[in-house]
């Protein structure tokens, strides 16, 4: 059986990717703090196989525990496992010297620690079982340039890119069939964009620019971006460690 494990699958890009995977007869394992009733209904409507595991990705011990259970569940009969590390947080949106320590910790745990722990676990299981694993770490253009007020988000996404490139290099050198890539989705019409627009100019100098993205209809729908992501990871031509950008795929 084919499995797709998707974090942050209750909304936005994660929910859209999950629904498209279901339509391709792939068993979707949704991971988020709260289960999406819409996704559950979509699975029932599509007649696809679906499971949900609740997990707070800000808690490292919980990530290790829950994903160990997920691994035990999927590797019993998996022919291939797709992992989309999609969950992410933008907060704190604030300048250095004004950062909330608790928000900094949450950002680092969700955006960086969780994807690394999940990738590490599933790559180990792939090695032990001989099952191919394809991991897509959702990154951001913010990983490649400094943005006023986004120091923690920029930093964690840059680290995700470096982890992806290094893990990909290691897989290539080991001759593994598994793949690890990163996917940069661009600007989408999601709850994260709403959070960005609700900040203030003292904390985020580009606030007006992001408000205009919404007003001008410049934000892509999660469905369109998810389509590009799903098509990408289901292809056989993935290059290990590559950072794929949605603008190059659409």
Backbone as CSV, one residue per row, in Angstrom:
resi,resn,N_x,N_y,N_z,CA_x,CA_y,CA_z,C_x,C_y,C_z
1,UNK,0.838,-1.200,0.000,0.000,0.000,0.000,0.874,1.251,0.000
2,UNK,0.359,2.308,-0.590,1.055,3.588,-0.582,0.476,4.464,0.527
3,UNK,1.371,5.126,1.261,0.953,5.990,2.358,1.496,7.407,2.158
4,UNK,0.718,8.393,2.577,1.171,9.784,2.601,0.911,10.343,3.992
5,UNK,1.978,10.680,4.691,1.878,11.249,6.036,2.074,12.745,5.909
6,UNK,1.083,13.508,6.352,1.093,14.948,6.123,0.866,15.688,7.437
7,UNK,1.828,16.495,7.843,1.648,17.307,9.050,0.925,18.601,8.684
8,UNK,0.178,19.120,9.645,-0.590,20.328,9.377,-1.644,20.083,8.319
9,UNK,-2.241,18.893,8.327,-3.192,18.508,7.285,-4.610,18.985,7.546
10,UNK,-4.814,19.749,8.598,-6.166,20.178,8.935,-6.612,21.412,8.159
11,UNK,-5.656,22.081,7.494,-6.032,23.295,6.761,-4.943,23.662,5.753
12,UNK,-5.251,24.638,4.917,-4.268,25.192,3.989,-3.670,24.183,3.030
13,UNK,-2.377,24.323,2.796,-1.661,23.461,1.859,-1.739,21.994,2.266
14,UNK,-1.613,21.718,3.563,-1.659,20.340,4.034,-2.979,19.664,3.732
15,UNK,-4.075,20.366,3.970,-5.403,19.811,3.706,-5.606,19.583,2.210
16,UNK,-5.158,20.532,1.405,-5.312,20.405,-0.048,-4.486,19.240,-0.583
17,UNK,-3.261,19.084,-0.094,-2.410,17.963,-0.523,-3.016,16.634,-0.092
18,UNK,-3.571,16.598,1.108,-4.182,15.368,1.618,-5.351,14.943,0.731
19,UNK,-6.201,15.884,0.361,-7.349,15.549,-0.475,-6.912,15.042,-1.839
20,UNK,-5.850,15.638,-2.392,-5.379,15.197,-3.705,-4.709,13.828,-3.633
21,UNK,-4.054,13.534,-2.535,-3.485,12.203,-2.345,-4.593,11.154,-2.224
22,UNK,-5.661,11.497,-1.518,-6.790,10.578,-1.389,-7.370,10.221,-2.753
23,UNK,-7.454,11.215,-3.620,-8.012,11.002,-4.960,-7.140,10.085,-5.808
24,UNK,-5.888,9.902,-5.386,-4.968,9.025,-6.107,-4.835,7.667,-5.417
25,UNK,-5.799,7.355,-4.566,-5.852,6.064,-3.867,-4.628,5.825,-2.990
26,UNK,-4.154,6.886,-2.382,-3.050,6.778,-1.425,-3.623,6.948,-0.022
27,UNK,-3.244,6.060,0.870,-3.742,6.147,2.250,-3.126,7.367,2.922
28,UNK,-3.956,8.297,3.321,-3.494,9.533,3.950,-3.494,9.397,5.464
29,UNK,-2.365,9.750,6.055,-2.255,9.826,7.508,-2.124,11.299,7.857
30,UNK,-3.176,11.843,8.416,-3.217,13.252,8.803,-2.626,13.415,10.201
31,UNK,-1.760,14.423,10.360,-1.170,14.696,11.670,-1.343,16.182,11.990
32,UNK,-2.071,16.449,13.049,-2.277,17.821,13.520,-2.834,17.741,14.929
33,UNK,-2.916,18.878,15.589,-3.454,18.854,16.952,-4.923,18.455,16.950
34,UNK,-5.667,18.966,15.939,-7.091,18.667,15.845,-7.416,18.085,14.475
35,UNK,-8.260,17.082,14.449,-8.638,16.457,13.187,-9.576,17.349,12.396
36,UNK,-9.394,17.397,11.097,-10.252,18.181,10.215,-11.480,17.360,9.839
37,UNK,-12.664,17.856,10.205,-13.896,17.150,9.831,-14.091,17.177,8.320
38,UNK,-13.638,18.255,7.671,-13.773,18.358,6.215,-12.917,17.308,5.515
39,UNK,-11.698,17.101,6.015,-10.822,16.100,5.414,-11.386,14.699,5.643
40,UNK,-11.896,14.463,6.820,-12.494,13.159,7.131,-13.671,12.877,6.207
41,UNK,-14.507,13.903,5.976,-15.644,13.756,5.079,-15.191,13.532,3.647
42,UNK,-14.121,14.241,3.248,-13.585,14.077,1.887,-13.092,12.656,1.676
43,UNK,-12.462,12.090,2.709,-11.968,10.715,2.617,-13.127,9.733,2.463
44,UNK,-14.186,9.961,3.229,-15.358,9.090,3.152,-16.018,9.206,1.794
45,UNK,-16.087,10.425,1.277,-16.718,10.668,-0.029,-15.910,10.027,-1.152
46,UNK,-14.582,10.116,-1.038,-13.711,9.572,-2.082,-13.548,8.059,-1.962
47,UNK,-13.991,7.520,-0.835,-13.832,6.086,-0.612,-12.393,5.694,-0.376
48,UNK,-11.580,6.691,0.014,-10.154,6.431,0.235,-9.864,6.051,1.666
49,UNK,-8.722,5.426,1.881,-8.314,5.053,3.232,-7.646,6.251,3.903
50,UNK,-7.950,6.421,5.172,-7.541,7.641,5.882,-7.399,7.345,7.363
51,UNK,-6.383,7.960,7.970,-6.185,7.845,9.414,-5.751,9.208,9.945
52,UNK,-6.022,9.439,11.213,-5.589,10.685,11.841,-4.869,10.380,13.151
53,UNK,-3.757,11.083,13.364,-3.034,11.013,14.630,-2.894,12.433,15.171
54,UNK,-3.299,12.640,16.389,-3.165,13.952,17.016,-1.758,14.113,17.574
55,UNK,-1.170,15.291,17.345,0.184,15.522,17.829,0.444,17.023,17.930
56,UNK,1.078,17.427,19.020,1.548,18.794,19.178,3.002,18.815,18.728
57,UNK,3.249,19.357,17.553,4.598,19.341,16.980,5.579,20.230,17.732
58,UNK,5.071,21.028,18.658,5.956,21.862,19.475,6.563,21.075,20.633
59,UNK,6.108,19.845,20.827,6.603,19.001,21.916,7.426,17.857,21.330
60,UNK,8.751,17.932,21.470,9.650,16.961,20.841,9.369,15.532,21.296
61,UNK,9.089,15.330,22.583,8.836,13.978,23.077,7.553,13.409,22.480
62,UNK,6.563,14.281,22.276,5.310,13.844,21.667,5.519,13.501,20.191
63,UNK,6.332,14.288,19.492,6.640,14.004,18.090,7.268,12.623,17.957
64,UNK,8.252,12.338,18.804,8.938,11.056,18.736,7.981,9.904,19.031
65,UNK,7.135,10.077,20.020,6.198,9.029,20.413,5.133,8.779,19.345
66,UNK,4.494,9.851,18.884,3.403,9.712,17.916,3.915,9.178,16.584
67,UNK,5.042,9.689,16.124,5.532,9.251,14.819,6.130,7.852,14.866
68,UNK,6.548,7.406,16.026,6.951,6.006,16.164,5.737,5.105,15.965
69,UNK,4.591,5.517,16.494,3.349,4.757,16.314,2.918,4.786,14.846
70,UNK,3.065,5.952,14.211,2.706,6.054,12.795,3.591,5.145,11.953
71,UNK,4.887,5.140,12.256,5.820,4.295,11.513,5.460,2.823,11.666
72,UNK,5.128,2.420,12.884,4.728,1.036,13.137,3.482,0.689,12.326
73,UNK,2.586,1.659,12.199,1.324,1.468,11.475,1.555,1.317,9.969
74,UNK,2.380,2.173,9.376,2.500,2.194,7.917,3.506,1.195,7.357
75,UNK,4.574,0.923,8.094,5.623,0.076,7.521,5.283,-1.412,7.540
76,UNK,4.118,-1.771,8.093,3.704,-3.173,8.093,3.441,-3.671,6.673
77,UNK,2.890,-2.796,5.823,2.532,-3.239,4.475,2.805,-2.174,3.411
78,UNK,3.698,-1.230,3.711,3.944,-0.131,2.779,4.862,-0.546,1.642
79,UNK,4.495,-0.117,0.428,5.394,-0.284,-0.709,6.174,1.004,-0.942
80,UNK,5.591,2.131,-0.540,6.264,3.426,-0.582,5.578,4.346,0.422
81,UNK,6.355,5.211,1.061,5.818,6.138,2.054,6.229,7.557,1.675
82,UNK,5.235,8.419,1.541,5.482,9.837,1.299,5.289,10.587,2.616
83,UNK,6.195,11.483,2.925,6.091,12.303,4.133,6.162,13.766,3.715
84,UNK,5.125,14.523,4.045,5.120,15.959,3.757,5.164,16.708,5.080
85,UNK,6.339,17.244,5.407,6.494,18.067,6.612,6.020,19.482,6.276
86,UNK,4.724,19.662,6.421,4.084,20.905,5.984,3.807,21.884,7.121
87,UNK,3.538,21.390,8.316,3.140,22.266,9.423,4.203,23.332,9.684
88,UNK,3.754,24.552,9.930,4.697,25.627,10.210,4.015,26.798,10.889
89,UNK,4.805,27.600,11.579,4.287,28.806,12.227,5.171,29.994,11.845
90,UNK,4.552,31.143,11.699,5.275,32.361,11.331,5.679,33.173,12.569
91,UNK,4.897,33.085,13.635,5.193,33.854,14.832,6.470,33.360,15.524
92,UNK,7.234,34.249,16.156,6.933,35.662,16.403,7.293,36.566,15.220
93,UNK,6.364,37.449,14.888,6.651,38.519,13.929,7.037,39.726,14.768
94,UNK,8.323,39.947,14.891,8.820,40.999,15.786,10.306,41.205,15.539
95,UNK,10.791,42.391,15.863,12.210,42.694,15.672,13.029,42.101,16.817
96,UNK,14.306,41.863,16.537,15.204,41.379,17.567,15.248,42.331,18.739
97,UNK,15.218,41.797,19.950,15.148,42.606,21.153,13.747,42.699,21.713
98,UNK,12.753,42.313,20.871,11.349,42.342,21.296,10.688,40.969,21.166
99,UNK,11.496,39.941,20.921,10.960,38.609,20.671,10.446,37.940,21.941
100,UNK,9.310,37.275,21.829,8.736,36.516,22.937,9.446,35.159,22.983
101,UNK,10.158,34.855,24.083,10.921,33.603,24.161,10.079,32.353,23.930
102,UNK,8.850,32.332,24.423,8.012,31.142,24.259,7.634,30.947,22.793
103,UNK,7.385,32.046,22.083,7.060,31.949,20.658,8.281,31.523,19.847
104,UNK,9.457,31.974,20.263,10.693,31.558,19.602,10.850,30.050,19.728
105,UNK,10.650,29.525,20.926,10.775,28.084,21.161,9.787,27.289,20.316
106,UNK,8.541,27.746,20.283,7.526,27.048,19.500,7.880,27.041,18.026
107,UNK,8.332,28.190,17.514,8.709,28.303,16.109,9.814,27.300,15.768
108,UNK,10.855,27.264,16.593,11.986,26.367,16.334,11.550,24.906,16.397
109,UNK,10.714,24.565,17.360,10.266,23.179,17.502,9.392,22.741,16.321
110,UNK,8.429,23.591,15.931,7.504,23.215,14.866,8.168,23.264,13.492
111,UNK,8.893,24.347,13.223,9.451,24.559,11.887,10.713,23.762,11.613
112,UNK,11.474,23.443,12.656,12.779,22.824,12.435,12.954,21.481,13.147
113,UNK,12.759,21.471,14.472,13.016,20.238,15.222,12.100,19.106,14.769
114,UNK,10.815,19.379,14.623,9.868,18.326,14.231,10.206,17.723,12.866
115,UNK,10.427,18.527,11.818,10.786,17.920,10.529,12.053,17.072,10.587
116,UNK,13.033,17.503,11.378,14.270,16.727,11.494,14.008,15.395,12.201
117,UNK,13.286,15.442,13.308,12.991,14.207,14.047,12.171,13.237,13.200
118,UNK,11.184,13.765,12.494,10.324,12.927,11.646,11.139,12.308,10.506
119,UNK,11.942,13.138,9.851,12.772,12.648,8.745,13.745,11.584,9.236
120,UNK,14.367,11.843,10.360,15.337,10.905,10.921,14.694,9.545,11.193
121,UNK,13.520,9.573,11.804,12.821,8.337,12.140,12.444,7.545,10.892
122,UNK,11.893,8.235,9.894,11.416,7.529,8.708,12.554,7.077,7.798
123,UNK,13.641,7.796,7.776,14.799,7.332,7.017,15.407,6.085,7.662
124,UNK,15.377,6.031,8.984,15.864,4.843,9.681,14.980,3.642,9.387
125,UNK,13.662,3.858,9.417,12.723,2.778,9.124,12.865,2.319,7.678
126,UNK,13.107,3.265,6.770,13.303,2.915,5.363,14.532,2.026,5.207
127,UNK,15.582,2.368,5.913,16.818,1.580,5.865,16.608,0.184,6.434
128,UNK,15.847,0.108,7.527,15.625,-1.179,8.195,14.721,-2.107,7.383
129,UNK,13.743,-1.525,6.692,12.739,-2.339,6.003,12.974,-2.471,4.505
130,UNK,13.800,-1.590,3.932,14.011,-1.602,2.489,12.902,-0.907,1.723
131,UNK,12.003,-0.260,2.438,10.901,0.476,1.813,11.366,1.878,1.419
132,UNK,10.982,2.319,0.246,11.361,3.653,-0.204,10.521,4.712,0.501
133,UNK,11.200,5.764,0.965,10.532,6.900,1.598,10.864,8.164,0.805
134,UNK,9.851,8.967,0.557,10.029,10.264,-0.115,9.579,11.355,0.849
135,UNK,10.505,12.202,1.248,10.210,13.265,2.221,10.267,14.620,1.541
136,UNK,9.212,15.392,1.717,9.163,16.761,1.206,9.032,17.715,2.385
137,UNK,10.053,18.525,2.608,10.026,19.524,3.672,9.564,20.856,3.081
138,UNK,8.447,21.353,3.577,7.937,22.621,3.050,8.777,23.754,3.616
139,UNK,9.360,24.537,2.724,10.236,25.625,3.108,9.621,26.957,2.679
140,UNK,10.448,27.954,2.427,9.938,29.286,2.093,11.035,30.091,1.414
141,UNK,10.613,31.070,0.620,11.579,32.009,0.057,12.267,32.801,1.149
142,UNK,11.647,32.850,2.330,12.241,33.553,3.464,13.499,32.862,3.962
143,UNK,13.727,31.624,3.516,14.938,30.912,3.895,16.166,31.489,3.207
144,UNK,15.942,32.251,2.139,17.038,32.699,1.289,17.335,34.187,1.395
145,UNK,16.569,34.917,2.191,16.823,36.352,2.340,16.265,36.842,3.677
146,UNK,16.894,37.856,4.244,16.379,38.394,5.506,15.119,39.219,5.269
147,UNK,14.137,39.075,6.146,12.893,39.849,6.071,12.656,40.483,7.434
148,UNK,12.472,41.764,7.440,12.262,42.523,8.672,11.140,41.900,9.498
149,UNK,11.432,41.576,10.756,10.432,41.019,11.663,10.285,39.514,11.607
150,UNK,10.987,38.869,10.661,10.836,37.424,10.498,12.125,36.684,10.829
151,UNK,12.923,37.174,11.730,14.244,36.586,11.964,14.174,35.101,12.317
152,UNK,13.194,34.704,13.122,13.113,33.304,13.543,12.576,32.432,12.410
153,UNK,11.556,32.894,11.729,11.007,32.142,10.595,12.061,31.967,9.498
154,UNK,12.757,33.048,9.148,13.823,32.969,8.143,14.894,31.970,8.574
155,UNK,15.256,32.024,9.836,16.323,31.171,10.354,15.933,29.694,10.341
156,UNK,14.719,29.377,10.775,14.315,27.971,10.821,14.147,27.407,9.418
157,UNK,13.614,28.188,8.502,13.452,27.695,7.133,14.804,27.551,6.431
158,UNK,15.741,28.435,6.726,17.097,28.285,6.168,17.731,26.999,6.689
159,UNK,17.508,26.710,7.956,18.050,25.480,8.545,17.393,24.241,7.940
160,UNK,16.088,24.319,7.665,15.393,23.212,7.005,16.021,22.942,5.638
161,UNK,16.328,24.014,4.906,16.968,23.843,3.599,18.312,23.144,3.726
162,UNK,19.109,23.559,4.682,20.431,22.963,4.847,20.327,21.508,5.294
163,UNK,19.398,21.215,6.188,19.179,19.825,6.583,18.789,18.982,5.373
164,UNK,17.881,19.509,4.557,17.420,18.792,3.371,18.571,18.516,2.411
165,UNK,19.370,19.519,2.141,20.484,19.352,1.214,21.508,18.352,1.744
166,UNK,21.769,18.412,3.039,22.748,17.502,3.637,22.223,16.070,3.670
167,UNK,20.972,15.895,4.085,20.381,14.554,4.112,20.318,13.964,2.709
168,UNK,19.997,14.815,1.732,19.962,14.348,0.353,21.329,13.887,-0.128
169,UNK,22.355,14.637,0.223,23.729,14.266,-0.122,24.088,12.911,0.485
170,UNK,23.711,12.718,1.738,24.020,11.466,2.429,23.308,10.276,1.780
171,UNK,22.046,10.472,1.395,21.300,9.399,0.751,21.938,9.012,-0.583
172,UNK,22.387,10.012,-1.319,23.038,9.746,-2.600,24.324,8.953,-2.402
173,UNK,25.105,9.377,-1.430,26.382,8.694,-1.191,26.183,7.271,-0.675
174,UNK,25.053,7.029,-0.009,24.769,5.694,0.518,24.055,4.805,-0.499
175,UNK,23.700,5.373,-1.655,22.997,4.606,-2.674,21.582,4.241,-2.299
176,UNK,20.962,5.055,-1.444,19.601,4.781,-0.982,18.576,5.123,-2.066
177,UNK,17.487,4.353,-2.156,16.406,4.688,-3.086,15.515,5.816,-2.575
178,UNK,15.637,6.148,-1.287,14.797,7.184,-0.689,15.223,8.574,-1.154
179,UNK,14.307,9.515,-1.003,14.543,10.883,-1.445,14.116,11.875,-0.358
180,UNK,14.890,12.946,-0.230,14.534,14.062,0.644,14.683,15.339,-0.171
181,UNK,13.597,16.084,-0.280,13.630,17.350,-1.028,12.923,18.428,-0.198
182,UNK,13.082,19.673,-0.610,12.329,20.772,0.001,11.458,21.400,-1.077
183,UNK,10.341,21.960,-0.665,9.377,22.561,-1.589,9.007,23.943,-1.082
184,UNK,9.255,24.948,-1.914,8.928,26.324,-1.551,7.623,26.721,-2.251
185,UNK,6.536,26.926,-1.490,5.209,27.094,-2.086,4.838,28.508,-2.515
186,UNK,5.721,29.485,-2.270,5.367,30.856,-2.616,4.294,31.405,-1.688
187,UNK,3.635,32.456,-2.119,2.623,33.087,-1.272,1.243,32.526,-1.614
188,UNK,0.568,32.012,-0.595,-0.743,31.376,-0.757,-1.781,32.072,0.111
189,UNK,-3.019,31.848,-0.234,-4.124,32.420,0.527,-4.465,31.489,1.685
190,UNK,-3.698,31.598,2.761,-3.849,30.703,3.910,-3.989,31.501,5.206
191,UNK,-4.186,30.777,6.296,-4.289,31.422,7.607,-2.982,32.118,7.986
192,UNK,-1.848,31.591,7.517,-0.577,32.233,7.831,-0.528,33.641,7.251
193,UNK,-1.075,33.795,6.047,-1.118,35.130,5.441,-2.009,36.068,6.257
194,UNK,-3.078,35.539,6.810,-3.956,36.356,7.665,-3.197,36.821,8.906
195,UNK,-2.399,35.927,9.476,-1.590,36.274,10.645,-0.598,37.377,10.288
196,UNK,0.024,37.262,9.138,0.991,38.267,8.688,0.307,39.624,8.535
197,UNK,-0.865,39.631,7.920,-1.577,40.904,7.671,-2.091,41.540,8.956
198,UNK,-2.216,40.739,10.015,-2.722,41.282,11.277,-1.606,41.811,12.181
199,UNK,-0.362,41.746,11.704,0.752,42.286,12.489,0.787,43.808,12.337
200,UNK,1.841,44.458,12.839,1.929,45.918,12.729,3.253,46.317,12.076
201,UNK,3.298,47.539,11.551,4.452,47.977,10.770,5.716,48.112,11.607
202,UNK,5.585,48.344,12.910,6.767,48.419,13.767,7.453,47.049,13.839
203,UNK,6.641,45.996,13.850,7.178,44.642,13.924,7.536,44.092,12.549
204,UNK,6.813,44.537,11.512,6.973,43.984,10.170,6.871,45.109,9.138
205,UNK,8.011,45.519,8.633,8.075,46.692,7.756,7.360,46.489,6.421
206,UNK,7.229,45.244,5.961,6.601,44.977,4.661,5.111,44.685,4.771
207,UNK,4.499,45.095,5.853,3.101,44.795,6.105,2.199,45.227,4.949
208,UNK,2.359,46.445,4.467,1.475,46.966,3.426,1.602,46.170,2.131
209,UNK,2.810,45.714,1.843,3.025,44.898,0.644,2.208,43.619,0.709
210,UNK,2.194,42.986,1.869,1.466,41.729,2.018,-0.043,41.957,2.029
211,UNK,-0.476,43.098,2.511,-1.902,43.410,2.436,-2.331,43.599,0.988
212,UNK,-1.447,44.169,0.190,-1.758,44.380,-1.227,-1.790,43.074,-2.004
213,UNK,-0.997,42.079,-1.571,-1.064,40.773,-2.219,-2.498,40.238,-2.178
214,UNK,-3.133,40.379,-1.015,-4.500,39.904,-0.842,-5.483,40.740,-1.656
215,UNK,-5.339,42.053,-1.564,-6.261,42.959,-2.256,-6.199,42.804,-3.772
216,UNK,-5.010,42.533,-4.287,-4.832,42.435,-5.740,-5.074,41.027,-6.285
217,UNK,-5.379,40.087,-5.404,-5.610,38.707,-5.832,-4.346,37.986,-6.250
218,UNK,-3.222,38.378,-5.665,-1.928,37.797,-6.040,-1.609,36.498,-5.303
219,UNK,-2.438,36.135,-4.341,-2.176,34.926,-3.557,-2.734,33.700,-4.276
220,UNK,-1.896,32.689,-4.461,-2.357,31.451,-5.094,-3.231,30.666,-4.123
221,UNK,-4.123,29.882,-4.670,-4.945,29.021,-3.822,-4.131,27.813,-3.385
222,UNK,-4.374,27.309,-2.179,-3.667,26.104,-1.724,-3.861,24.916,-2.651
223,UNK,-5.021,24.825,-3.301,-5.283,23.711,-4.207,-4.307,23.692,-5.377
224,UNK,-4.033,24.871,-5.937,-3.114,24.963,-7.071,-1.704,24.572,-6.647
225,UNK,-1.272,25.101,-5.503,0.078,24.806,-5.005,0.200,23.340,-4.621
226,UNK,-0.838,22.808,-3.995,-0.823,21.389,-3.611,-0.722,20.500,-4.848
227,UNK,-1.381,20.906,-5.925,-1.308,20.139,-7.157,0.122,20.021,-7.659
228,UNK,0.858,21.129,-7.578,2.256,21.130,-8.010,3.104,20.246,-7.093
229,UNK,2.843,20.318,-5.785,3.597,19.523,-4.817,3.349,18.028,-5.002
230,UNK,2.089,17.646,-5.108,1.738,16.233,-5.251,2.305,15.664,-6.550
231,UNK,2.173,16.393,-7.627,2.730,15.941,-8.911,4.239,15.762,-8.804
232,UNK,4.887,16.677,-8.097,6.337,16.632,-7.941,6.778,15.375,-7.215
233,UNK,6.198,15.113,-6.049,6.705,14.016,-5.227,6.286,12.642,-5.741
234,UNK,5.257,12.586,-6.580,4.852,11.307,-7.154,5.680,10.947,-8.387
235,UNK,6.441,11.914,-8.883,7.286,11.659,-10.051,8.506,10.835,-9.659
236,UNK,9.110,10.200,-10.656,10.284,9.357,-10.389,11.595,10.111,-10.593
237,UNK,11.499,11.401,-10.877,12.700,12.149,-11.266,13.211,13.106,-10.191
238,UNK,12.828,12.875,-8.937,13.253,13.767,-7.864,14.766,13.714,-7.666
239,UNK,15.355,14.879,-7.477,16.792,14.961,-7.210,17.012,15.162,-5.717
240,UNK,17.736,14.276,-5.109,17.963,14.334,-3.673,18.577,15.662,-3.240
241,UNK,18.008,16.244,-2.165,18.533,17.477,-1.603,18.138,18.734,-2.347
242,UNK,17.357,18.599,-3.402,16.983,19.754,-4.219,15.933,20.614,-3.516
243,UNK,16.049,21.941,-3.683,15.017,22.872,-3.222,14.163,23.221,-4.434
244,UNK,12.954,22.692,-4.492,12.046,22.948,-5.619,11.155,24.143,-5.293
245,UNK,10.980,25.026,-6.273,10.174,26.231,-6.090,8.923,26.166,-6.967
246,UNK,7.789,26.507,-6.380,6.525,26.357,-7.086,6.506,27.156,-8.385
247,UNK,7.159,28.315,-8.418,7.150,29.134,-9.628,7.821,28.426,-10.800
248,UNK,8.697,27.483,-10.519,9.361,26.730,-11.583,8.562,25.520,-12.016
249,UNK,7.496,25.203,-11.269,6.739,23.998,-11.536,5.389,24.266,-12.187
250,UNK,4.909,25.505,-12.075,3.592,25.838,-12.634,3.719,26.470,-14.016
